[in-house]
Amino acid sequence: MDNQAKITQAIDLALIRELYREHAGALRDVRERQRALRQRRPGMKTQLDDLEAEVTYLLLRYFRPAKVVEIGSLHGWSTCWILHALADNCQGRLITMDLVDTAAWTVPGPLAAGRWEFRRGDARTLTTDWVADLDYLFIDADHRARFARWYLGDVFPRLRPGTPVSVHDVFHRARPLPLTEGAEVLRWLESSRTRWFTLARAKAAGAAAELNALRRDLGLTAAVHTGRDNPMIYFKLP
């Protein structure tokens, strides 16, 4: 599929199922590498649950972005998943921003070399050169409404239509609490008539169960991460 077709391709369960089948072998290898990383760094906080981490990896394999921006990394668990996808694509670089630099010490050097830049600070006040030519945006930082209003109003309008976006911690429950990032993002998605996708148990238990059945068929069932909420949402900018 060419790049123009990918711009119009919806992020939905059908696409994710297709990507699981296409990249099952590579995904199996990345899961083992991530499991080994957790064993080497037992104090590492791992934010992404297995389904949302795997889907992030698969979407990055599909869209093949030249430039990914990650806002919020903590100990670098999500950073490693992103970097594995870029490494397996044999192209792309990642810019990560966070208030703390723990990820700079936990992300394996060989995985980071030549494809990762870490910037310590608040994404709202750091230089905004990262916005230019951005191909994939991953957000897992401040979960208050005012932070969401910043990127919805200041960042999204500067990105190309069709840019894929991932936002974490939206659906820990069926409906996000008021005055939270999740509530703001969902309000914006509804007002802009933008389709979104999730595998969160609290919101899309049926889709999660269907995908887990496929994962069992592909031999991808052994847990890497203990979390099961998978609260992330995925969408493409209108």
N, C-alpha and C positions, 0 to 999 in steps of 0.2 A: 504494500500500500504506500502511495507517495505521500509527501508531507501535506499537500493540500487536502487529500482525503482524510488524513489524521486530524486535521483541524475541525472537520465536520463530524468525525466519529464521536458518538456519545460514550461517556464513561459509564458503563452499566454492567450488569451481571454477565451478559453474553460476552462482552469483550474480555472481562476478567477470566471467565472460564476458558476462553480461547488462549489467553496468555499463559495460564497455568499449564495447559497442555503443551504449548510451544516451548516453554522454558523450564519444564519440570526438572530436568537434569541439572541445569545451572542453579536453579533455586535450591535444590537439595544440597549442593556444594556450599552455597552461601549460608544456609541454615547451620550446617556443621561448623563453618568458620565462626559464625556468631555464637554458637554454643560454646566453642572453645574459648572465645574471647571472654565470655562470662565466667568461665572456669578460671582463667588466668587473672581476672580482675573481679574477685568476689564482692568488692564493695561498690562496684559500678551500678548506678541506678539506670534501669532500662525502662524507658518511657513507652515505647511502642509495643503493643501486643502482637502476637504472631500474624494474625490475618492482615491487620493494617500495615505491618512492616512488609509482608510479602507483596501486598497489592501495591505499595509504594515502589518497591523494587521492580515489579512487573510493568507498571506504568512508565517508569523511567526507561526500561528496556524498550518499550513500545514507542515512546515519543522521541527517544534518542536526543535529549536536549544538549546543546553546546554549553549552556550556562544555567546552573541551578543555584538558587539562593535559599538558604535555610535560616529562618529566624527562630532562635531558641534551640539549644543543643544539650544543655546540662552536661552529662558525662559522655556524650558522643555516641550513644546507641543508635539513634536515628541517623546520625552522620555516617556511621559505618555502613548501614544499609544503603544509603544513597551512594556512597563511594563505591561499594561493590557493584552497583548497577552501572555506574560510569566506567568502572574498570572492565566489566564484561562487555560493555558497548565499544570499548577501545576508543572512546572519545568523551569529551565533556569535562567541565570543571565545576567545582562547588565553592561558593562563598558562604561561610557560616558566621552568624553574629550572635553573641550572647554576652550577658553581663558578667558571667564567670568564665574562666578559661580552663575548666577541668577537662573539657574535650581535647584540648591541645596536648594533654598528657596521657590520655587514654586511647585515642585513635592510633592504631598501629602505623608506624612510619612508612612501611612499604605501601600500605593502602593509600596513604595521604599524598605520597610523593608525586609531584607534578600535576596533581589534580585538585588540591584543596588549599584554600586560604581561610584562616580564622581571624576574625576581627572582634576584639573585645570592646564592648560598649552597648549602648542603647541604639537599636536600629533607627529609632526616631530622630536621633541627634547626630549619628555618624554621617559621614559623607554619603550622598545618595547616588554615587556613580554605579552602584550595584543594580539600580533599576534598569539601566540601559541594556537592551538586547537580552533581557531575562526570558528564559524559555520554560522554566518550571519553578514555582514558588511553594515552599514548604514552611508552614507556620505552626510553631508550638512554643509559645512564649507566655506573655502576660494574658491571662484569660478574663480580664475585666473588659467591660463594654467600651471604655474609652480607648483602649488599645485597638480594638476592632474598628472603632470609628476612624482611628488614624489611618490604618491601611486601606479601609474601604474608601475613604475620601481622598487620601493623598497618594496612595500607591497604585491601586487598581486602575484608576483612569489613565495612568501612564504606561500601562502594559498593553501588549498587542491582544486583540480579540482572539479567543481560542487558546490563550495561555493556560495550561493546567495548574491548578492550585490544590493543595492539601491543607486542611485545618484540623488540628488535633483537639481532643477533649471537648467535643460538641455534644455527643450523645452518651453520657454516662447514665442518663435517664431518658425516658421517651420524649420529654420536652425540657430544653435547657432552662435554668432558672433565670428570672428577670435580671437585668443589669449585668449580664455576663457576655463574654465574647460570642458564645454560641448563639444566644438570642439575637444579638446584633447581626451576625452573619446570616442567619436564617431569614431574618427580616429583609436584609438586602437581597438575598437570593430570590425571595418571593416577589419583591417589588420589581426586580429586573427580569423576572421570569426565566431564571437560570436553573437548569436541571442540575441536580446533585445526586451523589451516590454514597451510600454507607453500608458497612457490614456490622454496625453496632448491634449487639444483642438486644439492647433496650429499644431500638427503633426498627431493626430489620432482621428479626430472629429467623424468619423463613429463608432469606437470602444467605445468611450466615450458615444455616444448617445445610443448605444446598451446596454451598461451596466447600464446607467441611467434608461432605460426602465425596466430592470430587478429590479433595486432598487425600482422603483415605485410599481412594483408588490409585492415586499416584504415589502412595507411600510417603506422604508428607505429614504424618500425624504426630510424631513425637514432639512434645512441647519444647520450644526454645525459651520462651518467656512464660511466666506464670499467670500473667493477666489475661482476662477473657472479655473485657468490655469492648475493645476495638472501637473507641468512640470517634474515630476520624471521619471526616467527610471529604469527598473529592468532587471537583467540578472544573469546568473550563469557563473562562471569562467571556461574557457576551460581546 
